[in-house]
Amino acid sequence: MGLAYLIDRISYPDKYKKKKPELTMELKYTPAPEYEPIKFENPKDIICPYCNHRFEEMLKRSRKCPECKKYIYRKKNYENKIYELITEEQYEKEVEENNKNYTISNQEDMRDRLLRYQDSGCSGVRVSTSGDSRVCPACAKQQGKFYSMKDALKEMPLPCKDCTAGYCRCCYIPEIDGINFQNI
């Protein structure tokens, strides 16, 4: 530092004070609506769906009936905001229906991705599994397989139709002229 700088700094200390940055734009904050948890009511009669055994209060969780020893599932009915007791068959049917709805929405999502890749100029896609120990044999066969955009949209290899993992976690890796964008 030069002598002139030091004299100037001593003579005019305000000139060298750090200035606080000024906000030049107004920050707008919109609070999110208050979260109100859904309150589920207990039904008037709490009855085993198998043997009509009456419970004094709603079950805290799914369990076996003390009378018939069959498993009862407690579920939330979001439409009526009430707890219900259902049989194993009803529960399995609901799970199957949810899996079917998940598969359909996953197929639509994969088709949308392929169309976006196609619009962005991708020549094809390569299938990639999750890469962990839970990959099912059907998905493992797909690992690294290349599909042209036309073939991928026609065949819709994902989600894997024979996946035994419960739901397919495979994904597409886009390629343009043989360049794989997974590691870029």
PyMOL CGO cylinders between C-alpha atoms (Angstrom):
from pymol import cmd
from pymol.cgo import CYLINDER

trace = [
    CYLINDER, 0.00, 0.00, 0.00, 1.15, 3.41, -0.84, 0.3, 1, 1, 1, 1, 1, 1,
    CYLINDER, 1.15, 3.41, -0.84, 1.57, 6.29, 1.60, 0.3, 1, 1, 1, 1, 1, 1,
    CYLINDER, 1.57, 6.29, 1.60, -1.08, 8.38, -0.17, 0.3, 1, 1, 1, 1, 1, 1,
    CYLINDER, -1.08, 8.38, -0.17, -3.62, 5.56, 0.28, 0.3, 1, 1, 1, 1, 1, 1,
    CYLINDER, -3.62, 5.56, 0.28, -2.92, 5.29, 4.02, 0.3, 1, 1, 1, 1, 1, 1,
    CYLINDER, -2.92, 5.29, 4.02, -3.21, 9.08, 4.52, 0.3, 1, 1, 1, 1, 1, 1,
    CYLINDER, -3.21, 9.08, 4.52, -6.44, 9.10, 2.53, 0.3, 1, 1, 1, 1, 1, 1,
    CYLINDER, -6.44, 9.10, 2.53, -7.81, 6.22, 4.59, 0.3, 1, 1, 1, 1, 1, 1,
    CYLINDER, -7.81, 6.22, 4.59, -6.95, 7.91, 7.90, 0.3, 1, 1, 1, 1, 1, 1,
    CYLINDER, -6.95, 7.91, 7.90, -8.27, 11.29, 6.74, 0.3, 1, 1, 1, 1, 1, 1,
    CYLINDER, -8.27, 11.29, 6.74, -11.52, 10.01, 5.30, 0.3, 1, 1, 1, 1, 1, 1,
    CYLINDER, -11.52, 10.01, 5.30, -12.51, 6.84, 7.23, 0.3, 1, 1, 1, 1, 1, 1,
    CYLINDER, -12.51, 6.84, 7.23, -16.17, 7.01, 6.10, 0.3, 1, 1, 1, 1, 1, 1,
    CYLINDER, -16.17, 7.01, 6.10, -15.07, 6.65, 2.50, 0.3, 1, 1, 1, 1, 1, 1,
    CYLINDER, -15.07, 6.65, 2.50, -13.62, 3.20, 3.22, 0.3, 1, 1, 1, 1, 1, 1,
    CYLINDER, -13.62, 3.20, 3.22, -16.34, 1.77, 5.44, 0.3, 1, 1, 1, 1, 1, 1,
    CYLINDER, -16.34, 1.77, 5.44, -17.98, -1.33, 4.07, 0.3, 1, 1, 1, 1, 1, 1,
    CYLINDER, -17.98, -1.33, 4.07, -21.41, -0.48, 2.82, 0.3, 1, 1, 1, 1, 1, 1,
    CYLINDER, -21.41, -0.48, 2.82, -24.34, -2.78, 3.43, 0.3, 1, 1, 1, 1, 1, 1,
    CYLINDER, -24.34, -2.78, 3.43, -25.80, -4.01, 0.19, 0.3, 1, 1, 1, 1, 1, 1,
    CYLINDER, -25.80, -4.01, 0.19, -29.11, -2.44, -0.67, 0.3, 1, 1, 1, 1, 1, 1,
    CYLINDER, -29.11, -2.44, -0.67, -31.96, -4.55, -1.86, 0.3, 1, 1, 1, 1, 1, 1,
    CYLINDER, -31.96, -4.55, -1.86, -33.10, -3.24, -5.19, 0.3, 1, 1, 1, 1, 1, 1,
    CYLINDER, -33.10, -3.24, -5.19, -36.16, -5.39, -5.54, 0.3, 1, 1, 1, 1, 1, 1,
    CYLINDER, -36.16, -5.39, -5.54, -39.00, -6.06, -3.20, 0.3, 1, 1, 1, 1, 1, 1,
    CYLINDER, -39.00, -6.06, -3.20, -39.20, -9.58, -1.90, 0.3, 1, 1, 1, 1, 1, 1,
    CYLINDER, -39.20, -9.58, -1.90, -42.70, -10.96, -1.95, 0.3, 1, 1, 1, 1, 1, 1,
    CYLINDER, -42.70, -10.96, -1.95, -43.63, -13.71, 0.43, 0.3, 1, 1, 1, 1, 1, 1,
    CYLINDER, -43.63, -13.71, 0.43, -46.82, -15.60, 0.00, 0.3, 1, 1, 1, 1, 1, 1,
    CYLINDER, -46.82, -15.60, 0.00, -47.44, -17.88, 2.94, 0.3, 1, 1, 1, 1, 1, 1,
    CYLINDER, -47.44, -17.88, 2.94, -48.67, -21.38, 2.22, 0.3, 1, 1, 1, 1, 1, 1,
    CYLINDER, -48.67, -21.38, 2.22, -52.13, -22.21, 3.46, 0.3, 1, 1, 1, 1, 1, 1,
    CYLINDER, -52.13, -22.21, 3.46, -52.24, -23.65, 6.94, 0.3, 1, 1, 1, 1, 1, 1,
    CYLINDER, -52.24, -23.65, 6.94, -51.91, -27.41, 6.95, 0.3, 1, 1, 1, 1, 1, 1,
    CYLINDER, -51.91, -27.41, 6.95, -54.97, -28.97, 8.45, 0.3, 1, 1, 1, 1, 1, 1,
    CYLINDER, -54.97, -28.97, 8.45, -54.74, -32.72, 8.97, 0.3, 1, 1, 1, 1, 1, 1,
    CYLINDER, -54.74, -32.72, 8.97, -57.76, -34.72, 7.93, 0.3, 1, 1, 1, 1, 1, 1,
    CYLINDER, -57.76, -34.72, 7.93, -59.68, -35.87, 10.96, 0.3, 1, 1, 1, 1, 1, 1,
    CYLINDER, -59.68, -35.87, 10.96, -61.17, -39.31, 10.55, 0.3, 1, 1, 1, 1, 1, 1,
    CYLINDER, -61.17, -39.31, 10.55, -64.24, -40.23, 12.54, 0.3, 1, 1, 1, 1, 1, 1,
    CYLINDER, -64.24, -40.23, 12.54, -64.95, -43.63, 14.00, 0.3, 1, 1, 1, 1, 1, 1,
    CYLINDER, -64.95, -43.63, 14.00, -68.05, -45.39, 12.67, 0.3, 1, 1, 1, 1, 1, 1,
    CYLINDER, -68.05, -45.39, 12.67, -71.03, -45.83, 14.99, 0.3, 1, 1, 1, 1, 1, 1,
    CYLINDER, -71.03, -45.83, 14.99, -70.77, -49.62, 14.92, 0.3, 1, 1, 1, 1, 1, 1,
    CYLINDER, -70.77, -49.62, 14.92, -67.30, -51.11, 14.84, 0.3, 1, 1, 1, 1, 1, 1,
    CYLINDER, -67.30, -51.11, 14.84, -67.88, -54.64, 13.58, 0.3, 1, 1, 1, 1, 1, 1,
    CYLINDER, -67.88, -54.64, 13.58, -65.62, -57.41, 12.30, 0.3, 1, 1, 1, 1, 1, 1,
    CYLINDER, -65.62, -57.41, 12.30, -66.32, -57.81, 8.56, 0.3, 1, 1, 1, 1, 1, 1,
    CYLINDER, -66.32, -57.81, 8.56, -66.13, -61.61, 8.92, 0.3, 1, 1, 1, 1, 1, 1,
    CYLINDER, -66.13, -61.61, 8.92, -68.04, -62.61, 12.06, 0.3, 1, 1, 1, 1, 1, 1,
    CYLINDER, -68.04, -62.61, 12.06, -69.84, -59.38, 13.09, 0.3, 1, 1, 1, 1, 1, 1,
    CYLINDER, -69.84, -59.38, 13.09, -67.99, -59.26, 16.42, 0.3, 1, 1, 1, 1, 1, 1,
    CYLINDER, -67.99, -59.26, 16.42, -68.49, -55.80, 17.98, 0.3, 1, 1, 1, 1, 1, 1,
    CYLINDER, -68.49, -55.80, 17.98, -65.43, -53.87, 19.10, 0.3, 1, 1, 1, 1, 1, 1,
    CYLINDER, -65.43, -53.87, 19.10, -65.73, -51.31, 21.88, 0.3, 1, 1, 1, 1, 1, 1,
    CYLINDER, -65.73, -51.31, 21.88, -63.43, -48.88, 20.09, 0.3, 1, 1, 1, 1, 1, 1,
    CYLINDER, -63.43, -48.88, 20.09, -61.81, -48.55, 16.69, 0.3, 1, 1, 1, 1, 1, 1,
    CYLINDER, -61.81, -48.55, 16.69, -58.71, -50.65, 16.19, 0.3, 1, 1, 1, 1, 1, 1,
    CYLINDER, -58.71, -50.65, 16.19, -55.47, -48.67, 16.34, 0.3, 1, 1, 1, 1, 1, 1,
    CYLINDER, -55.47, -48.67, 16.34, -53.98, -50.85, 13.59, 0.3, 1, 1, 1, 1, 1, 1,
    CYLINDER, -53.98, -50.85, 13.59, -54.77, -53.84, 11.40, 0.3, 1, 1, 1, 1, 1, 1,
    CYLINDER, -54.77, -53.84, 11.40, -54.87, -57.12, 13.35, 0.3, 1, 1, 1, 1, 1, 1,
    CYLINDER, -54.87, -57.12, 13.35, -56.68, -60.43, 13.88, 0.3, 1, 1, 1, 1, 1, 1,
    CYLINDER, -56.68, -60.43, 13.88, -60.22, -60.53, 15.21, 0.3, 1, 1, 1, 1, 1, 1,
    CYLINDER, -60.22, -60.53, 15.21, -60.33, -61.99, 18.75, 0.3, 1, 1, 1, 1, 1, 1,
    CYLINDER, -60.33, -61.99, 18.75, -63.42, -64.06, 17.86, 0.3, 1, 1, 1, 1, 1, 1,
    CYLINDER, -63.42, -64.06, 17.86, -62.86, -65.55, 14.40, 0.3, 1, 1, 1, 1, 1, 1,
    CYLINDER, -62.86, -65.55, 14.40, -59.04, -65.14, 14.34, 0.3, 1, 1, 1, 1, 1, 1,
    CYLINDER, -59.04, -65.14, 14.34, -59.13, -63.76, 10.77, 0.3, 1, 1, 1, 1, 1, 1,
    CYLINDER, -59.13, -63.76, 10.77, -57.02, -60.78, 9.81, 0.3, 1, 1, 1, 1, 1, 1,
    CYLINDER, -57.02, -60.78, 9.81, -58.85, -57.43, 9.63, 0.3, 1, 1, 1, 1, 1, 1,
    CYLINDER, -58.85, -57.43, 9.63, -57.41, -54.37, 7.90, 0.3, 1, 1, 1, 1, 1, 1,
    CYLINDER, -57.41, -54.37, 7.90, -58.15, -50.89, 9.18, 0.3, 1, 1, 1, 1, 1, 1,
    CYLINDER, -58.15, -50.89, 9.18, -58.30, -48.36, 6.36, 0.3, 1, 1, 1, 1, 1, 1,
    CYLINDER, -58.30, -48.36, 6.36, -59.10, -44.70, 5.94, 0.3, 1, 1, 1, 1, 1, 1,
    CYLINDER, -59.10, -44.70, 5.94, -62.02, -43.79, 3.71, 0.3, 1, 1, 1, 1, 1, 1,
    CYLINDER, -62.02, -43.79, 3.71, -60.94, -40.35, 2.43, 0.3, 1, 1, 1, 1, 1, 1,
    CYLINDER, -60.94, -40.35, 2.43, -64.25, -39.70, 0.71, 0.3, 1, 1, 1, 1, 1, 1,
    CYLINDER, -64.25, -39.70, 0.71, -66.33, -40.00, 3.89, 0.3, 1, 1, 1, 1, 1, 1,
    CYLINDER, -66.33, -40.00, 3.89, -63.49, -39.20, 6.33, 0.3, 1, 1, 1, 1, 1, 1,
    CYLINDER, -63.49, -39.20, 6.33, -64.12, -42.31, 8.35, 0.3, 1, 1, 1, 1, 1, 1,
    CYLINDER, -64.12, -42.31, 8.35, -62.20, -45.41, 9.41, 0.3, 1, 1, 1, 1, 1, 1,
    CYLINDER, -62.20, -45.41, 9.41, -63.34, -48.76, 8.01, 0.3, 1, 1, 1, 1, 1, 1,
    CYLINDER, -63.34, -48.76, 8.01, -62.57, -52.40, 8.76, 0.3, 1, 1, 1, 1, 1, 1,
    CYLINDER, -62.57, -52.40, 8.76, -62.13, -54.58, 5.66, 0.3, 1, 1, 1, 1, 1, 1,
    CYLINDER, -62.13, -54.58, 5.66, -61.35, -58.22, 4.88, 0.3, 1, 1, 1, 1, 1, 1,
    CYLINDER, -61.35, -58.22, 4.88, -58.08, -59.54, 3.48, 0.3, 1, 1, 1, 1, 1, 1,
    CYLINDER, -58.08, -59.54, 3.48, -59.74, -60.10, 0.10, 0.3, 1, 1, 1, 1, 1, 1,
    CYLINDER, -59.74, -60.10, 0.10, -60.95, -56.48, -0.03, 0.3, 1, 1, 1, 1, 1, 1,
    CYLINDER, -60.95, -56.48, -0.03, -57.50, -55.26, 0.97, 0.3, 1, 1, 1, 1, 1, 1,
    CYLINDER, -57.50, -55.26, 0.97, -55.74, -57.35, -1.69, 0.3, 1, 1, 1, 1, 1, 1,
    CYLINDER, -55.74, -57.35, -1.69, -58.22, -56.14, -4.32, 0.3, 1, 1, 1, 1, 1, 1,
    CYLINDER, -58.22, -56.14, -4.32, -57.49, -52.50, -3.39, 0.3, 1, 1, 1, 1, 1, 1,
    CYLINDER, -57.49, -52.50, -3.39, -53.73, -53.10, -3.49, 0.3, 1, 1, 1, 1, 1, 1,
    CYLINDER, -53.73, -53.10, -3.49, -54.08, -54.74, -6.92, 0.3, 1, 1, 1, 1, 1, 1,
    CYLINDER, -54.08, -54.74, -6.92, -56.17, -51.79, -8.16, 0.3, 1, 1, 1, 1, 1, 1,
    CYLINDER, -56.17, -51.79, -8.16, -53.60, -49.28, -6.83, 0.3, 1, 1, 1, 1, 1, 1,
    CYLINDER, -53.60, -49.28, -6.83, -50.76, -51.20, -8.51, 0.3, 1, 1, 1, 1, 1, 1,
    CYLINDER, -50.76, -51.20, -8.51, -52.73, -51.21, -11.77, 0.3, 1, 1, 1, 1, 1, 1,
    CYLINDER, -52.73, -51.21, -11.77, -53.29, -47.45, -11.53, 0.3, 1, 1, 1, 1, 1, 1,
    CYLINDER, -53.29, -47.45, -11.53, -49.60, -46.93, -10.72, 0.3, 1, 1, 1, 1, 1, 1,
    CYLINDER, -49.60, -46.93, -10.72, -48.54, -48.99, -13.74, 0.3, 1, 1, 1, 1, 1, 1,
    CYLINDER, -48.54, -48.99, -13.74, -50.84, -47.02, -16.06, 0.3, 1, 1, 1, 1, 1, 1,
    CYLINDER, -50.84, -47.02, -16.06, -49.59, -43.66, -14.77, 0.3, 1, 1, 1, 1, 1, 1,
    CYLINDER, -49.59, -43.66, -14.77, -45.98, -44.89, -14.98, 0.3, 1, 1, 1, 1, 1, 1,
    CYLINDER, -45.98, -44.89, -14.98, -46.53, -45.96, -18.61, 0.3, 1, 1, 1, 1, 1, 1,
    CYLINDER, -46.53, -45.96, -18.61, -47.94, -42.52, -19.43, 0.3, 1, 1, 1, 1, 1, 1,
    CYLINDER, -47.94, -42.52, -19.43, -44.96, -40.87, -17.72, 0.3, 1, 1, 1, 1, 1, 1,
    CYLINDER, -44.96, -40.87, -17.72, -42.50, -43.02, -19.70, 0.3, 1, 1, 1, 1, 1, 1,
    CYLINDER, -42.50, -43.02, -19.70, -44.28, -42.21, -22.98, 0.3, 1, 1, 1, 1, 1, 1,
    CYLINDER, -44.28, -42.21, -22.98, -44.10, -38.47, -22.17, 0.3, 1, 1, 1, 1, 1, 1,
    CYLINDER, -44.10, -38.47, -22.17, -40.38, -38.78, -21.47, 0.3, 1, 1, 1, 1, 1, 1,
    CYLINDER, -40.38, -38.78, -21.47, -39.78, -40.57, -24.75, 0.3, 1, 1, 1, 1, 1, 1,
    CYLINDER, -39.78, -40.57, -24.75, -41.69, -37.89, -26.64, 0.3, 1, 1, 1, 1, 1, 1,
    CYLINDER, -41.69, -37.89, -26.64, -39.67, -35.13, -24.94, 0.3, 1, 1, 1, 1, 1, 1,
    CYLINDER, -39.67, -35.13, -24.94, -36.43, -36.94, -25.77, 0.3, 1, 1, 1, 1, 1, 1,
    CYLINDER, -36.43, -36.94, -25.77, -37.59, -37.31, -29.37, 0.3, 1, 1, 1, 1, 1, 1,
    CYLINDER, -37.59, -37.31, -29.37, -38.46, -33.59, -29.59, 0.3, 1, 1, 1, 1, 1, 1,
    CYLINDER, -38.46, -33.59, -29.59, -35.02, -32.66, -28.26, 0.3, 1, 1, 1, 1, 1, 1,
    CYLINDER, -35.02, -32.66, -28.26, -33.28, -34.63, -31.02, 0.3, 1, 1, 1, 1, 1, 1,
    CYLINDER, -33.28, -34.63, -31.02, -32.39, -37.89, -29.31, 0.3, 1, 1, 1, 1, 1, 1,
    CYLINDER, -32.39, -37.89, -29.31, -31.66, -40.76, -31.68, 0.3, 1, 1, 1, 1, 1, 1,
    CYLINDER, -31.66, -40.76, -31.68, -32.53, -43.41, -29.11, 0.3, 1, 1, 1, 1, 1, 1,
    CYLINDER, -32.53, -43.41, -29.11, -32.56, -44.45, -25.48, 0.3, 1, 1, 1, 1, 1, 1,
    CYLINDER, -32.56, -44.45, -25.48, -30.76, -47.02, -23.40, 0.3, 1, 1, 1, 1, 1, 1,
    CYLINDER, -30.76, -47.02, -23.40, -32.46, -48.81, -20.50, 0.3, 1, 1, 1, 1, 1, 1,
    CYLINDER, -32.46, -48.81, -20.50, -30.88, -48.46, -17.07, 0.3, 1, 1, 1, 1, 1, 1,
    CYLINDER, -30.88, -48.46, -17.07, -31.91, -50.41, -13.97, 0.3, 1, 1, 1, 1, 1, 1,
    CYLINDER, -31.91, -50.41, -13.97, -31.61, -49.07, -10.44, 0.3, 1, 1, 1, 1, 1, 1,
    CYLINDER, -31.61, -49.07, -10.44, -28.32, -50.96, -10.16, 0.3, 1, 1, 1, 1, 1, 1,
    CYLINDER, -28.32, -50.96, -10.16, -28.84, -52.32, -6.66, 0.3, 1, 1, 1, 1, 1, 1,
    CYLINDER, -28.84, -52.32, -6.66, -29.43, -55.83, -5.37, 0.3, 1, 1, 1, 1, 1, 1,
    CYLINDER, -29.43, -55.83, -5.37, -33.23, -55.53, -5.63, 0.3, 1, 1, 1, 1, 1, 1,
    CYLINDER, -33.23, -55.53, -5.63, -33.26, -55.60, -9.45, 0.3, 1, 1, 1, 1, 1, 1,
    CYLINDER, -33.26, -55.60, -9.45, -35.55, -58.39, -10.60, 0.3, 1, 1, 1, 1, 1, 1,
    CYLINDER, -35.55, -58.39, -10.60, -34.42, -60.85, -13.33, 0.3, 1, 1, 1, 1, 1, 1,
    CYLINDER, -34.42, -60.85, -13.33, -36.78, -59.34, -15.95, 0.3, 1, 1, 1, 1, 1, 1,
    CYLINDER, -36.78, -59.34, -15.95, -35.34, -55.85, -15.42, 0.3, 1, 1, 1, 1, 1, 1,
    CYLINDER, -35.34, -55.85, -15.42, -31.75, -57.18, -15.33, 0.3, 1, 1, 1, 1, 1, 1,
    CYLINDER, -31.75, -57.18, -15.33, -32.27, -58.55, -18.86, 0.3, 1, 1, 1, 1, 1, 1,
    CYLINDER, -32.27, -58.55, -18.86, -33.15, -55.03, -20.05, 0.3, 1, 1, 1, 1, 1, 1,
    CYLINDER, -33.15, -55.03, -20.05, -30.02, -53.39, -18.56, 0.3, 1, 1, 1, 1, 1, 1,
    CYLINDER, -30.02, -53.39, -18.56, -28.08, -51.49, -21.22, 0.3, 1, 1, 1, 1, 1, 1,
    CYLINDER, -28.08, -51.49, -21.22, -30.40, -52.46, -24.08, 0.3, 1, 1, 1, 1, 1, 1,
    CYLINDER, -30.40, -52.46, -24.08, -30.61, -49.77, -26.80, 0.3, 1, 1, 1, 1, 1, 1,
    CYLINDER, -30.61, -49.77, -26.80, -33.87, -48.77, -28.52, 0.3, 1, 1, 1, 1, 1, 1,
    CYLINDER, -33.87, -48.77, -28.52, -34.27, -46.32, -31.35, 0.3, 1, 1, 1, 1, 1, 1,
    CYLINDER, -34.27, -46.32, -31.35, -36.88, -43.66, -30.55, 0.3, 1, 1, 1, 1, 1, 1,
    CYLINDER, -36.88, -43.66, -30.55, -39.29, -45.26, -33.02, 0.3, 1, 1, 1, 1, 1, 1,
    CYLINDER, -39.29, -45.26, -33.02, -38.88, -48.73, -31.47, 0.3, 1, 1, 1, 1, 1, 1,
    CYLINDER, -38.88, -48.73, -31.47, -39.07, -47.44, -27.90, 0.3, 1, 1, 1, 1, 1, 1,
    CYLINDER, -39.07, -47.44, -27.90, -42.35, -45.62, -28.59, 0.3, 1, 1, 1, 1, 1, 1,
    CYLINDER, -42.35, -45.62, -28.59, -43.75, -48.67, -30.40, 0.3, 1, 1, 1, 1, 1, 1,
    CYLINDER, -43.75, -48.67, -30.40, -42.68, -51.35, -27.89, 0.3, 1, 1, 1, 1, 1, 1,
    CYLINDER, -42.68, -51.35, -27.89, -42.80, -49.29, -24.66, 0.3, 1, 1, 1, 1, 1, 1,
    CYLINDER, -42.80, -49.29, -24.66, -40.26, -51.53, -22.86, 0.3, 1, 1, 1, 1, 1, 1,
    CYLINDER, -40.26, -51.53, -22.86, -40.60, -49.52, -19.64, 0.3, 1, 1, 1, 1, 1, 1,
    CYLINDER, -40.60, -49.52, -19.64, -42.04, -50.01, -17.16, 0.3, 1, 1, 1, 1, 1, 1,
    CYLINDER, -42.04, -50.01, -17.16, -40.97, -53.63, -17.54, 0.3, 1, 1, 1, 1, 1, 1,
    CYLINDER, -40.97, -53.63, -17.54, -44.12, -55.71, -17.95, 0.3, 1, 1, 1, 1, 1, 1,
    CYLINDER, -44.12, -55.71, -17.95, -42.66, -58.75, -16.15, 0.3, 1, 1, 1, 1, 1, 1,
    CYLINDER, -42.66, -58.75, -16.15, -41.12, -56.83, -13.23, 0.3, 1, 1, 1, 1, 1, 1,
    CYLINDER, -41.12, -56.83, -13.23, -41.40, -58.78, -10.00, 0.3, 1, 1, 1, 1, 1, 1,
    CYLINDER, -41.40, -58.78, -10.00, -40.05, -56.03, -7.72, 0.3, 1, 1, 1, 1, 1, 1,
    CYLINDER, -40.05, -56.03, -7.72, -43.54, -54.67, -7.08, 0.3, 1, 1, 1, 1, 1, 1,
    CYLINDER, -43.54, -54.67, -7.08, -43.00, -51.67, -9.31, 0.3, 1, 1, 1, 1, 1, 1,
    CYLINDER, -43.00, -51.67, -9.31, -40.45, -51.10, -12.04, 0.3, 1, 1, 1, 1, 1, 1,
    CYLINDER, -40.45, -51.10, -12.04, -37.67, -48.63, -11.19, 0.3, 1, 1, 1, 1, 1, 1,
    CYLINDER, -37.67, -48.63, -11.19, -35.92, -48.76, -14.55, 0.3, 1, 1, 1, 1, 1, 1,
    CYLINDER, -35.92, -48.76, -14.55, -35.40, -45.58, -16.55, 0.3, 1, 1, 1, 1, 1, 1,
    CYLINDER, -35.40, -45.58, -16.55, -34.35, -44.37, -20.00, 0.3, 1, 1, 1, 1, 1, 1,
    CYLINDER, -34.35, -44.37, -20.00, -30.96, -42.77, -20.67, 0.3, 1, 1, 1, 1, 1, 1,
    CYLINDER, -30.96, -42.77, -20.67, -31.18, -40.56, -23.78, 0.3, 1, 1, 1, 1, 1, 1,
    CYLINDER, -31.18, -40.56, -23.78, -28.57, -40.88, -26.55, 0.3, 1, 1, 1, 1, 1, 1,
    CYLINDER, -28.57, -40.88, -26.55, -27.80, -38.56, -29.44, 0.3, 1, 1, 1, 1, 1, 1,
    CYLINDER, -27.80, -38.56, -29.44, -25.67, -40.05, -32.20, 0.3, 1, 1, 1, 1, 1, 1,
    CYLINDER, -25.67, -40.05, -32.20, -24.30, -42.72, -29.85, 0.3, 1, 1, 1, 1, 1, 1,
    CYLINDER, -24.30, -42.72, -29.85, -23.36, -40.26, -27.07, 0.3, 1, 1, 1, 1, 1, 1,
    CYLINDER, -23.36, -40.26, -27.07, -24.73, -41.47, -23.74, 0.3, 1, 1, 1, 1, 1, 1,
    CYLINDER, -24.73, -41.47, -23.74, -25.83, -38.61, -21.47, 0.3, 1, 1, 1, 1, 1, 1,
    CYLINDER, -25.83, -38.61, -21.47, -25.84, -40.62, -18.24, 0.3, 1, 1, 1, 1, 1, 1,
    CYLINDER, -25.84, -40.62, -18.24, -22.31, -39.67, -17.19, 0.3, 1, 1, 1, 1, 1, 1,
    CYLINDER, -22.31, -39.67, -17.19, -22.15, -36.15, -18.60, 0.3, 1, 1, 1, 1, 1, 1,
]
cmd.load_cgo(trace, "trace")
